[in-house]
Each structure stands twice: as structure tokens, then as C-alpha cells.
């Protein structure tokens, strides 16, 4: 899916994918394979929600998400167990940009 959805080639989408991949690698480095499938889903939903919230994604957008103390990366760093990490709740957000090129993401993220 990551290489095939409409718009996957855009610069902002590449930033989001990098964020997603970094989160998964950080999780794997910390907890190994335990609950990895669920962690991947959480990391994906948290990362790609950025695309639905904003029409333009800049590198600074990703930096802000990474540095946010209420964000998933900060939660991962302070989590002691995979279960604690998976307890993270993604804040509700409004899908402001429901365009056709994002419909596959909307369906996948369930928002």
C-alpha cells in the first residue's frame, strides 16, 4: 500500500513514510517482535493521520510531531512495555481535506 496509494510520491508523503519507518524501527529496537504487528498499525495510523489533517506536509511539520511531548515517539521512549506503548490513544482529528487522492487513506485509517 505504501508504494501504491495516490500521492505516495509527494515530498510530504515521503516525510510521513520516513517518520512511520523510524517509529517502527525504534519500537523493534526497544521491544523486539513482541506485539510488533499491533505496534506497526498504531505507528501507521499516528503517522499517516498527518496527511489527512493537512494539505501540505513540510519537514518542519514532521519535526513538530516528533518533538511533541504528547506524540507517539515521546510515548515510545517512556514506555516500559509493549502493552504500555500500545495503550497510546491517537487524538481525535478532523479530516479537513477529503479529496479523492486521500480516500484510500481515509478508509484505511478509519476516520
Jmol script that loads the backbone (N, CA, C; Angstrom):
load data "model"
ATOM      1  N   UNK A   1       0.818  -1.198   0.000  1.00  0.00           N
ATOM      2  CA  UNK A   1       0.000   0.000   0.000  1.00  0.00           C
ATOM      3  C   UNK A   1       0.859   1.258   0.000  1.00  0.00           C
ATOM      4  N   UNK A   2       1.929   1.270   0.769  1.00  0.00           N
ATOM      5  CA  UNK A   2       2.737   2.479   0.914  1.00  0.00           C
ATOM      6  C   UNK A   2       3.371   2.936  -0.393  1.00  0.00           C
ATOM      7  N   UNK A   3       3.543   2.020  -1.318  1.00  0.00           N
ATOM      8  CA  UNK A   3       4.121   2.392  -2.610  1.00  0.00           C
ATOM      9  C   UNK A   3       3.080   2.567  -3.695  1.00  0.00           C
ATOM     10  N   UNK A   4       1.802   2.476  -3.352  1.00  0.00           N
ATOM     11  CA  UNK A   4       0.802   2.479  -4.414  1.00  0.00           C
ATOM     12  C   UNK A   4      -0.345   3.464  -4.242  1.00  0.00           C
ATOM     13  N   UNK A   5      -0.559   4.030  -3.062  1.00  0.00           N
ATOM     14  CA  UNK A   5      -1.698   4.932  -2.928  1.00  0.00           C
ATOM     15  C   UNK A   5      -1.434   6.218  -3.705  1.00  0.00           C
ATOM     16  N   UNK A   6      -2.496   6.854  -4.123  1.00  0.00           N
ATOM     17  CA  UNK A   6      -2.375   8.073  -4.912  1.00  0.00           C
ATOM     18  C   UNK A   6      -1.659   9.133  -4.075  1.00  0.00           C
ATOM     19  N   UNK A   7      -0.581   9.664  -4.602  1.00  0.00           N
ATOM     20  CA  UNK A   7       0.155  10.710  -3.916  1.00  0.00           C
ATOM     21  C   UNK A   7       1.322  10.227  -3.078  1.00  0.00           C
ATOM     22  N   UNK A   8       1.594   8.930  -3.108  1.00  0.00           N
ATOM     23  CA  UNK A   8       2.678   8.397  -2.276  1.00  0.00           C
ATOM     24  C   UNK A   8       4.045   8.981  -2.623  1.00  0.00           C
ATOM     25  N   UNK A   9       4.160   9.523  -3.802  1.00  0.00           N
ATOM     26  CA  UNK A   9       5.435  10.031  -4.313  1.00  0.00           C
ATOM     27  C   UNK A   9       5.731  11.463  -3.851  1.00  0.00           C
ATOM     28  N   UNK A  10       4.731  12.147  -3.306  1.00  0.00           N
ATOM     29  CA  UNK A  10       4.918  13.549  -2.923  1.00  0.00           C
ATOM     30  C   UNK A  10       5.942  13.666  -1.796  1.00  0.00           C
ATOM     31  N   UNK A  11       6.612  14.798  -1.750  1.00  0.00           N
ATOM     32  CA  UNK A  11       7.652  15.024  -0.747  1.00  0.00           C
ATOM     33  C   UNK A  11       7.110  14.860   0.669  1.00  0.00           C
ATOM     34  N   UNK A  12       5.977  15.469   0.964  1.00  0.00           N
ATOM     35  CA  UNK A  12       5.391  15.351   2.299  1.00  0.00           C
ATOM     36  C   UNK A  12       5.053  13.919   2.663  1.00  0.00           C
ATOM     37  N   UNK A  13       4.577  13.163   1.690  1.00  0.00           N
ATOM     38  CA  UNK A  13       4.245  11.759   1.937  1.00  0.00           C
ATOM     39  C   UNK A  13       5.506  10.943   2.214  1.00  0.00           C
ATOM     40  N   UNK A  14       6.587  11.311   1.559  1.00  0.00           N
ATOM     41  CA  UNK A  14       7.859  10.626   1.835  1.00  0.00           C
ATOM     42  C   UNK A  14       8.342  10.944   3.250  1.00  0.00           C
ATOM     43  N   UNK A  15       8.138  12.180   3.686  1.00  0.00           N
ATOM     44  CA  UNK A  15       8.484  12.535   5.068  1.00  0.00           C
ATOM     45  C   UNK A  15       7.666  11.700   6.054  1.00  0.00           C
ATOM     46  N   UNK A  16       6.380  11.561   5.766  1.00  0.00           N
ATOM     47  CA  UNK A  16       5.497  10.785   6.643  1.00  0.00           C
ATOM     48  C   UNK A  16       5.929   9.325   6.677  1.00  0.00           C
ATOM     49  N   UNK A  17       6.264   8.780   5.517  1.00  0.00           N
ATOM     50  CA  UNK A  17       6.710   7.389   5.476  1.00  0.00           C
ATOM     51  C   UNK A  17       7.995   7.215   6.288  1.00  0.00           C
ATOM     52  N   UNK A  18       8.897   8.161   6.177  1.00  0.00           N
ATOM     53  CA  UNK A  18      10.137   8.090   6.959  1.00  0.00           C
ATOM     54  C   UNK A  18       9.842   8.118   8.454  1.00  0.00           C
ATOM     55  N   UNK A  19       8.913   8.969   8.853  1.00  0.00           N
ATOM     56  CA  UNK A  19       8.500   9.027  10.255  1.00  0.00           C
ATOM     57  C   UNK A  19       7.955   7.671  10.697  1.00  0.00           C
ATOM     58  N   UNK A  20       7.076   7.101   9.899  1.00  0.00           N
ATOM     59  CA  UNK A  20       6.493   5.790  10.196  1.00  0.00           C
ATOM     60  C   UNK A  20       7.583   4.728  10.338  1.00  0.00           C
ATOM     61  N   UNK A  21       8.493   4.682   9.384  1.00  0.00           N
ATOM     62  CA  UNK A  21       9.551   3.672   9.417  1.00  0.00           C
ATOM     63  C   UNK A  21      10.466   3.854  10.628  1.00  0.00           C
ATOM     64  N   UNK A  22      10.764   5.093  10.972  1.00  0.00           N
ATOM     65  CA  UNK A  22      11.604   5.359  12.152  1.00  0.00           C
ATOM     66  C   UNK A  22      10.919   4.899  13.436  1.00  0.00           C
ATOM     67  N   UNK A  23       9.622   5.158  13.533  1.00  0.00           N
ATOM     68  CA  UNK A  23       8.878   4.714  14.714  1.00  0.00           C
ATOM     69  C   UNK A  23       8.905   3.192  14.846  1.00  0.00           C
ATOM     70  N   UNK A  24       8.698   2.501  13.733  1.00  0.00           N
ATOM     71  CA  UNK A  24       8.695   1.036  13.762  1.00  0.00           C
ATOM     72  C   UNK A  24      10.082   0.513  14.141  1.00  0.00           C
ATOM     73  N   UNK A  25      11.120   1.105  13.582  1.00  0.00           N
ATOM     74  CA  UNK A  25      12.482   0.665  13.924  1.00  0.00           C
ATOM     75  C   UNK A  25      12.797   0.924  15.396  1.00  0.00           C
ATOM     76  N   UNK A  26      12.367   2.064  15.893  1.00  0.00           N
ATOM     77  CA  UNK A  26      12.593   2.386  17.309  1.00  0.00           C
ATOM     78  C   UNK A  26      11.846   1.393  18.204  1.00  0.00           C
ATOM     79  N   UNK A  27      10.618   1.061  17.821  1.00  0.00           N
ATOM     80  CA  UNK A  27       9.845   0.082  18.587  1.00  0.00           C
ATOM     81  C   UNK A  27      10.562  -1.272  18.581  1.00  0.00           C
ATOM     82  N   UNK A  28      10.975  -1.717  17.394  1.00  0.00           N
ATOM     83  CA  UNK A  28      11.635  -3.018  17.264  1.00  0.00           C
ATOM     84  C   UNK A  28      12.931  -3.050  18.070  1.00  0.00           C
ATOM     85  N   UNK A  29      13.667  -1.960  18.035  1.00  0.00           N
ATOM     86  CA  UNK A  29      14.914  -1.876  18.786  1.00  0.00           C
ATOM     87  C   UNK A  29      14.656  -1.969  20.291  1.00  0.00           C
ATOM     88  N   UNK A  30      13.545  -1.436  20.714  1.00  0.00           N
ATOM     89  CA  UNK A  30      13.225  -1.391  22.153  1.00  0.00           C
ATOM     90  C   UNK A  30      12.569  -2.678  22.653  1.00  0.00           C
ATOM     91  N   UNK A  31      11.626  -3.218  21.875  1.00  0.00           N
ATOM     92  CA  UNK A  31      10.818  -4.341  22.362  1.00  0.00           C
ATOM     93  C   UNK A  31      10.928  -5.615  21.523  1.00  0.00           C
ATOM     94  N   UNK A  32      11.633  -5.574  20.423  1.00  0.00           N
ATOM     95  CA  UNK A  32      11.749  -6.756  19.579  1.00  0.00           C
ATOM     96  C   UNK A  32      10.443  -7.058  18.855  1.00  0.00           C
ATOM     97  N   UNK A  33      10.168  -8.331  18.659  1.00  0.00           N
ATOM     98  CA  UNK A  33       8.988  -8.740  17.889  1.00  0.00           C
ATOM     99  C   UNK A  33       7.700  -8.792  18.708  1.00  0.00           C
ATOM    100  N   UNK A  34       7.806  -8.602  20.000  1.00  0.00           N
ATOM    101  CA  UNK A  34       6.621  -8.684  20.860  1.00  0.00           C
ATOM    102  C   UNK A  34       5.604  -7.604  20.481  1.00  0.00           C
ATOM    103  N   UNK A  35       4.419  -8.027  20.111  1.00  0.00           N
ATOM    104  CA  UNK A  35       3.317  -7.127  19.725  1.00  0.00           C
ATOM    105  C   UNK A  35       3.674  -6.229  18.539  1.00  0.00           C
ATOM    106  N   UNK A  36       4.619  -6.674  17.718  1.00  0.00           N
ATOM    107  CA  UNK A  36       5.096  -5.841  16.609  1.00  0.00           C
ATOM    108  C   UNK A  36       3.991  -5.511  15.612  1.00  0.00           C
ATOM    109  N   UNK A  37       3.146  -6.465  15.285  1.00  0.00           N
ATOM    110  CA  UNK A  37       2.070  -6.211  14.311  1.00  0.00           C
ATOM    111  C   UNK A  37       1.140  -5.096  14.799  1.00  0.00           C
ATOM    112  N   UNK A  38       0.778  -5.136  16.064  1.00  0.00           N
ATOM    113  CA  UNK A  38      -0.088  -4.083  16.617  1.00  0.00           C
ATOM    114  C   UNK A  38       0.634  -2.741  16.683  1.00  0.00           C
ATOM    115  N   UNK A  39       1.920  -2.783  16.976  1.00  0.00           N
ATOM    116  CA  UNK A  39       2.711  -1.549  17.022  1.00  0.00           C
ATOM    117  C   UNK A  39       2.801  -0.920  15.634  1.00  0.00           C
ATOM    118  N   UNK A  40       2.947  -1.736  14.610  1.00  0.00           N
ATOM    119  CA  UNK A  40       3.008  -1.225  13.234  1.00  0.00           C
ATOM    120  C   UNK A  40       1.707  -0.513  12.887  1.00  0.00           C
ATOM    121  N   UNK A  41       0.589  -1.096  13.261  1.00  0.00           N
ATOM    122  CA  UNK A  41      -0.713  -0.476  12.981  1.00  0.00           C
ATOM    123  C   UNK A  41      -0.826   0.868  13.693  1.00  0.00           C
ATOM    124  N   UNK A  42      -0.451   0.913  14.958  1.00  0.00           N
ATOM    125  CA  UNK A  42      -0.512   2.165  15.716  1.00  0.00           C
ATOM    126  C   UNK A  42       0.408   3.220  15.104  1.00  0.00           C
ATOM    127  N   UNK A  43       1.625   2.840  14.773  1.00  0.00           N
ATOM    128  CA  UNK A  43       2.576   3.779  14.162  1.00  0.00           C
ATOM    129  C   UNK A  43       2.063   4.284  12.821  1.00  0.00           C
ATOM    130  N   UNK A  44       1.459   3.404  12.047  1.00  0.00           N
ATOM    131  CA  UNK A  44       0.917   3.798  10.747  1.00  0.00           C
ATOM    132  C   UNK A  44      -0.217   4.805  10.911  1.00  0.00           C
ATOM    133  N   UNK A  45      -1.153   4.484  11.777  1.00  0.00           N
ATOM    134  CA  UNK A  45      -2.300   5.377  11.974  1.00  0.00           C
ATOM    135  C   UNK A  45      -1.869   6.739  12.503  1.00  0.00           C
ATOM    136  N   UNK A  46      -0.928   6.738  13.436  1.00  0.00           N
ATOM    137  CA  UNK A  46      -0.476   8.005  14.000  1.00  0.00           C
ATOM    138  C   UNK A  46       0.292   8.825  12.963  1.00  0.00           C
ATOM    139  N   UNK A  47       1.135   8.183  12.193  1.00  0.00           N
ATOM    140  CA  UNK A  47       1.942   8.902  11.202  1.00  0.00           C
ATOM    141  C   UNK A  47       1.098   9.439  10.058  1.00  0.00           C
ATOM    142  N   UNK A  48       0.268   8.597   9.488  1.00  0.00           N
ATOM    143  CA  UNK A  48      -0.465   8.989   8.284  1.00  0.00           C
ATOM    144  C   UNK A  48      -1.684   9.865   8.563  1.00  0.00           C
ATOM    145  N   UNK A  49      -2.038  10.042   9.819  1.00  0.00           N
ATOM    146  CA  UNK A  49      -3.115  10.983  10.123  1.00  0.00           C
ATOM    147  C   UNK A  49      -2.694  12.400   9.750  1.00  0.00           C
ATOM    148  N   UNK A  50      -1.406  12.643   9.741  1.00  0.00           N
ATOM    149  CA  UNK A  50      -0.879  13.960   9.369  1.00  0.00           C
ATOM    150  C   UNK A  50      -1.326  14.325   7.958  1.00  0.00           C
ATOM    151  N   UNK A  51      -1.321  13.353   7.072  1.00  0.00           N
ATOM    152  CA  UNK A  51      -1.710  13.602   5.680  1.00  0.00           C
ATOM    153  C   UNK A  51      -3.176  14.007   5.593  1.00  0.00           C
ATOM    154  N   UNK A  52      -4.010  13.464   6.445  1.00  0.00           N
ATOM    155  CA  UNK A  52      -5.434  13.803   6.401  1.00  0.00           C
ATOM    156  C   UNK A  52      -5.726  15.134   7.079  1.00  0.00           C
ATOM    157  N   UNK A  53      -4.868  15.538   7.985  1.00  0.00           N
ATOM    158  CA  UNK A  53      -5.074  16.790   8.705  1.00  0.00           C
ATOM    159  C   UNK A  53      -4.594  18.000   7.913  1.00  0.00           C
ATOM    160  N   UNK A  54      -3.658  17.787   6.998  1.00  0.00           N
ATOM    161  CA  UNK A  54      -3.036  18.919   6.318  1.00  0.00           C
ATOM    162  C   UNK A  54      -2.906  18.665   4.825  1.00  0.00           C
ATOM    163  N   UNK A  55      -3.072  19.729   4.059  1.00  0.00           N
ATOM    164  CA  UNK A  55      -2.890  19.592   2.613  1.00  0.00           C
ATOM    165  C   UNK A  55      -1.418  19.583   2.246  1.00  0.00           C
ATOM    166  N   UNK A  56      -0.613  20.279   3.017  1.00  0.00           N
ATOM    167  CA  UNK A  56       0.818  20.341   2.742  1.00  0.00           C
ATOM    168  C   UNK A  56       1.573  19.876   3.980  1.00  0.00           C
ATOM    169  N   UNK A  57       2.520  19.001   3.749  1.00  0.00           N
ATOM    170  CA  UNK A  57       3.335  18.485   4.840  1.00  0.00           C
ATOM    171  C   UNK A  57       4.786  18.869   4.564  1.00  0.00           C
ATOM    172  N   UNK A  58       5.334  19.663   5.448  1.00  0.00           N
ATOM    173  CA  UNK A  58       6.715  20.106   5.327  1.00  0.00           C
ATOM    174  C   UNK A  58       7.583  19.311   6.298  1.00  0.00           C
ATOM    175  N   UNK A  59       8.889  19.420   6.119  1.00  0.00           N
ATOM    176  CA  UNK A  59       9.795  18.768   7.055  1.00  0.00           C
ATOM    177  C   UNK A  59       9.565  19.296   8.467  1.00  0.00           C
ATOM    178  N   UNK A  60       9.292  20.579   8.570  1.00  0.00           N
ATOM    179  CA  UNK A  60       9.031  21.178   9.889  1.00  0.00           C
ATOM    180  C   UNK A  60       7.776  20.590  10.539  1.00  0.00           C
ATOM    181  N   UNK A  61       6.814  20.169   9.724  1.00  0.00           N
ATOM    182  CA  UNK A  61       5.614  19.508  10.250  1.00  0.00           C
ATOM    183  C   UNK A  61       6.011  18.227  10.981  1.00  0.00           C
ATOM    184  N   UNK A  62       6.877  17.458  10.346  1.00  0.00           N
ATOM    185  CA  UNK A  62       7.337  16.199  10.933  1.00  0.00           C
ATOM    186  C   UNK A  62       8.163  16.476  12.191  1.00  0.00           C
ATOM    187  N   UNK A  63       9.025  17.487  12.124  1.00  0.00           N
ATOM    188  CA  UNK A  63       9.818  17.859  13.298  1.00  0.00           C
ATOM    189  C   UNK A  63       8.924  18.204  14.483  1.00  0.00           C
ATOM    190  N   UNK A  64       7.873  18.958  14.218  1.00  0.00           N
ATOM    191  CA  UNK A  64       6.944  19.334  15.290  1.00  0.00           C
ATOM    192  C   UNK A  64       6.273  18.111  15.902  1.00  0.00           C
ATOM    193  N   UNK A  65       5.887  17.160  15.071  1.00  0.00           N
ATOM    194  CA  UNK A  65       5.250  15.937  15.573  1.00  0.00           C
ATOM    195  C   UNK A  65       6.227  15.129  16.424  1.00  0.00           C
ATOM    196  N   UNK A  66       7.460  15.032  15.959  1.00  0.00           N
ATOM    197  CA  UNK A  66       8.474  14.255  16.677  1.00  0.00           C
ATOM    198  C   UNK A  66       8.802  14.891  18.028  1.00  0.00           C
ATOM    199  N   UNK A  67       8.847  16.202  18.075  1.00  0.00           N
ATOM    200  CA  UNK A  67       9.216  16.916  19.309  1.00  0.00           C
ATOM    201  C   UNK A  67       8.051  17.107  20.279  1.00  0.00           C
ATOM    202  N   UNK A  68       6.856  16.781  19.859  1.00  0.00           N
ATOM    203  CA  UNK A  68       5.670  16.971  20.688  1.00  0.00           C
ATOM    204  C   UNK A  68       5.693  15.984  21.861  1.00  0.00           C
ATOM    205  N   UNK A  69       5.639  16.505  23.073  1.00  0.00           N
ATOM    206  CA  UNK A  69       5.684  15.626  24.250  1.00  0.00           C
ATOM    207  C   UNK A  69       4.423  14.770  24.379  1.00  0.00           C
ATOM    208  N   UNK A  70       3.379  15.105  23.651  1.00  0.00           N
ATOM    209  CA  UNK A  70       2.160  14.292  23.639  1.00  0.00           C
ATOM    210  C   UNK A  70       2.116  13.363  22.434  1.00  0.00           C
ATOM    211  N   UNK A  71       3.211  13.284  21.703  1.00  0.00           N
ATOM    212  CA  UNK A  71       3.264  12.474  20.490  1.00  0.00           C
ATOM    213  C   UNK A  71       3.677  11.038  20.758  1.00  0.00           C
ATOM    214  N   UNK A  72       3.610  10.249  19.711  1.00  0.00           N
ATOM    215  CA  UNK A  72       3.872   8.817  19.829  1.00  0.00           C
ATOM    216  C   UNK A  72       5.343   8.512  20.099  1.00  0.00           C
ATOM    217  N   UNK A  73       6.252   9.252  19.512  1.00  0.00           N
ATOM    218  CA  UNK A  73       7.670   8.981  19.748  1.00  0.00           C
ATOM    219  C   UNK A  73       8.032   9.209  21.215  1.00  0.00           C
ATOM    220  N   UNK A  74       7.574  10.284  21.769  1.00  0.00           N
ATOM    221  CA  UNK A  74       7.835  10.559  23.187  1.00  0.00           C
ATOM    222  C   UNK A  74       7.219   9.460  24.052  1.00  0.00           C
ATOM    223  N   UNK A  75       6.021   9.032  23.691  1.00  0.00           N
ATOM    224  CA  UNK A  75       5.355   7.951  24.432  1.00  0.00           C
ATOM    225  C   UNK A  75       6.165   6.655  24.330  1.00  0.00           C
ATOM    226  N   UNK A  76       6.711   6.382  23.158  1.00  0.00           N
ATOM    227  CA  UNK A  76       7.517   5.180  22.961  1.00  0.00           C
ATOM    228  C   UNK A  76       8.766   5.211  23.841  1.00  0.00           C
ATOM    229  N   UNK A  77       9.404   6.342  23.890  1.00  0.00           N
ATOM    230  CA  UNK A  77      10.630   6.474  24.683  1.00  0.00           C
ATOM    231  C   UNK A  77      10.367   6.224  26.166  1.00  0.00           C
ATOM    232  N   UNK A  78       9.234   6.668  26.666  1.00  0.00           N
ATOM    233  CA  UNK A  78       8.969   6.493  28.100  1.00  0.00           C
ATOM    234  C   UNK A  78       8.186   5.222  28.433  1.00  0.00           C
ATOM    235  N   UNK A  79       7.786   4.455  27.434  1.00  0.00           N
ATOM    236  CA  UNK A  79       7.063   3.200  27.688  1.00  0.00           C
ATOM    237  C   UNK A  79       8.018   2.110  28.156  1.00  0.00           C
ATOM    238  N   UNK A  80       7.582   1.354  29.152  1.00  0.00           N
ATOM    239  CA  UNK A  80       8.403   0.272  29.698  1.00  0.00           C
ATOM    240  C   UNK A  80       8.094  -1.074  29.058  1.00  0.00           C
ATOM    241  N   UNK A  81       6.875  -1.212  28.548  1.00  0.00           N
ATOM    242  CA  UNK A  81       6.450  -2.481  27.961  1.00  0.00           C
ATOM    243  C   UNK A  81       5.713  -2.217  26.651  1.00  0.00           C
ATOM    244  N   UNK A  82       5.616  -3.230  25.804  1.00  0.00           N
ATOM    245  CA  UNK A  82       4.829  -3.068  24.582  1.00  0.00           C
ATOM    246  C   UNK A  82       3.373  -2.713  24.883  1.00  0.00           C
ATOM    247  N   UNK A  83       2.826  -3.286  25.933  1.00  0.00           N
ATOM    248  CA  UNK A  83       1.438  -3.014  26.284  1.00  0.00           C
ATOM    249  C   UNK A  83       1.247  -1.544  26.669  1.00  0.00           C
ATOM    250  N   UNK A  84       2.212  -1.002  27.373  1.00  0.00           N
ATOM    251  CA  UNK A  84       2.142   0.412  27.729  1.00  0.00           C
ATOM    252  C   UNK A  84       2.200   1.274  26.472  1.00  0.00           C
ATOM    253  N   UNK A  85       3.069   0.911  25.543  1.00  0.00           N
ATOM    254  CA  UNK A  85       3.153   1.651  24.284  1.00  0.00           C
ATOM    255  C   UNK A  85       1.833   1.579  23.525  1.00  0.00           C
ATOM    256  N   UNK A  86       1.255   0.392  23.458  1.00  0.00           N
ATOM    257  CA  UNK A  86       0.016   0.192  22.701  1.00  0.00           C
ATOM    258  C   UNK A  86      -1.191   0.850  23.354  1.00  0.00           C
ATOM    259  N   UNK A  87      -1.050   1.304  24.579  1.00  0.00           N
ATOM    260  CA  UNK A  87      -2.159   1.994  25.246  1.00  0.00           C
ATOM    261  C   UNK A  87      -2.302   3.441  24.764  1.00  0.00           C
ATOM    262  N   UNK A  88      -1.384   3.902  23.944  1.00  0.00           N
ATOM    263  CA  UNK A  88      -1.427   5.273  23.422  1.00  0.00           C
ATOM    264  C   UNK A  88      -2.703   5.480  22.614  1.00  0.00           C
ATOM    265  N   UNK A  89      -3.378   6.578  22.880  1.00  0.00           N
ATOM    266  CA  UNK A  89      -4.593   6.901  22.131  1.00  0.00           C
ATOM    267  C   UNK A  89      -4.322   8.081  21.217  1.00  0.00           C
ATOM    268  N   UNK A  90      -4.619   7.900  19.958  1.00  0.00           N
ATOM    269  CA  UNK A  90      -4.452   8.969  18.973  1.00  0.00           C
ATOM    270  C   UNK A  90      -5.572   9.975  19.173  1.00  0.00           C
ATOM    271  N   UNK A  91      -5.186  11.241  19.276  1.00  0.00           N
ATOM    272  CA  UNK A  91      -6.197  12.277  19.494  1.00  0.00           C
ATOM    273  C   UNK A  91      -7.142  12.340  18.297  1.00  0.00           C
ATOM    274  N   UNK A  92      -8.359  12.732  18.588  1.00  0.00           N
ATOM    275  CA  UNK A  92      -9.348  12.893  17.521  1.00  0.00           C
ATOM    276  C   UNK A  92      -8.928  14.061  16.643  1.00  0.00           C
ATOM    277  N   UNK A  93      -9.175  13.914  15.371  1.00  0.00           N
ATOM    278  CA  UNK A  93      -8.833  14.981  14.439  1.00  0.00           C
ATOM    279  C   UNK A  93      -9.891  15.059  13.360  1.00  0.00           C
ATOM    280  N   UNK A  94      -9.981  16.223  12.784  1.00  0.00           N
ATOM    281  CA  UNK A  94     -10.948  16.435  11.717  1.00  0.00           C
ATOM    282  C   UNK A  94     -10.265  16.208  10.381  1.00  0.00           C
ATOM    283  N   UNK A  95     -10.890  15.388   9.558  1.00  0.00           N
ATOM    284  CA  UNK A  95     -10.371  15.166   8.215  1.00  0.00           C
ATOM    285  C   UNK A  95     -10.791  16.355   7.362  1.00  0.00           C
ATOM    286  N   UNK A  96      -9.947  17.358   7.325  1.00  0.00           N
ATOM    287  CA  UNK A  96     -10.284  18.601   6.650  1.00  0.00           C
ATOM    288  C   UNK A  96     -10.183  18.509   5.140  1.00  0.00           C
ATOM    289  N   UNK A  97      -9.470  17.550   4.659  1.00  0.00           N
ATOM    290  CA  UNK A  97      -9.176  17.509   3.235  1.00  0.00           C
ATOM    291  C   UNK A  97      -9.558  16.158   2.649  1.00  0.00           C
ATOM    292  N   UNK A  98     -10.838  15.933   2.516  1.00  0.00           N
ATOM    293  CA  UNK A  98     -11.354  14.667   2.000  1.00  0.00           C
ATOM    294  C   UNK A  98     -11.406  14.715   0.478  1.00  0.00           C
ATOM    295  N   UNK A  99     -10.257  14.659  -0.128  1.00  0.00           N
ATOM    296  CA  UNK A  99     -10.171  14.667  -1.584  1.00  0.00           C
ATOM    297  C   UNK A  99     -10.034  13.240  -2.072  1.00  0.00           C
ATOM    298  N   UNK A 100     -10.260  13.054  -3.352  1.00  0.00           N
ATOM    299  CA  UNK A 100     -10.200  11.710  -3.910  1.00  0.00           C
ATOM    300  C   UNK A 100      -8.845  11.058  -3.708  1.00  0.00           C
ATOM    301  N   UNK A 101      -7.769  11.851  -3.798  1.00  0.00           N
ATOM    302  CA  UNK A 101      -6.445  11.249  -3.680  1.00  0.00           C
ATOM    303  C   UNK A 101      -6.145  10.756  -2.269  1.00  0.00           C
ATOM    304  N   UNK A 102      -7.003  11.055  -1.318  1.00  0.00           N
ATOM    305  CA  UNK A 102      -6.792  10.597   0.055  1.00  0.00           C
ATOM    306  C   UNK A 102      -7.843   9.584   0.492  1.00  0.00           C
ATOM    307  N   UNK A 103      -8.755   9.238  -0.387  1.00  0.00           N
ATOM    308  CA  UNK A 103      -9.846   8.351   0.014  1.00  0.00           C
ATOM    309  C   UNK A 103      -9.345   6.992   0.485  1.00  0.00           C
ATOM    310  N   UNK A 104      -8.280   6.475  -0.123  1.00  0.00           N
ATOM    311  CA  UNK A 104      -7.761   5.184   0.315  1.00  0.00           C
ATOM    312  C   UNK A 104      -7.160   5.287   1.714  1.00  0.00           C
ATOM    313  N   UNK A 105      -6.543   6.408   2.030  1.00  0.00           N
ATOM    314  CA  UNK A 105      -6.029   6.614   3.386  1.00  0.00           C
ATOM    315  C   UNK A 105      -7.164   6.753   4.384  1.00  0.00           C
ATOM    316  N   UNK A 106      -8.207   7.469   4.008  1.00  0.00           N
ATOM    317  CA  UNK A 106      -9.361   7.651   4.895  1.00  0.00           C
ATOM    318  C   UNK A 106      -9.945   6.296   5.255  1.00  0.00           C
ATOM    319  N   UNK A 107     -10.114   5.432   4.272  1.00  0.00           N
ATOM    320  CA  UNK A 107     -10.672   4.100   4.525  1.00  0.00           C
ATOM    321  C   UNK A 107      -9.753   3.279   5.422  1.00  0.00           C
ATOM    322  N   UNK A 108      -8.462   3.340   5.140  1.00  0.00           N
ATOM    323  CA  UNK A 108      -7.507   2.542   5.893  1.00  0.00           C
ATOM    324  C   UNK A 108      -7.381   3.009   7.339  1.00  0.00           C
ATOM    325  N   UNK A 109      -7.405   4.310   7.553  1.00  0.00           N
ATOM    326  CA  UNK A 109      -7.263   4.849   8.900  1.00  0.00           C
ATOM    327  C   UNK A 109      -8.567   4.838   9.672  1.00  0.00           C
ATOM    328  N   UNK A 110      -9.666   4.640   8.978  1.00  0.00           N
ATOM    329  CA  UNK A 110     -10.952   4.542   9.650  1.00  0.00           C
ATOM    330  C   UNK A 110     -11.447   5.832  10.236  1.00  0.00           C
ATOM    331  N   UNK A 111     -11.090   6.942   9.606  1.00  0.00           N
ATOM    332  CA  UNK A 111     -11.547   8.237  10.134  1.00  0.00           C
ATOM    333  C   UNK A 111     -12.341   8.947   9.069  1.00  0.00           C
TER     334      UNK A 111
END
end "model"
wireframe off; spacefill off
backbone 0.3
color backbone group
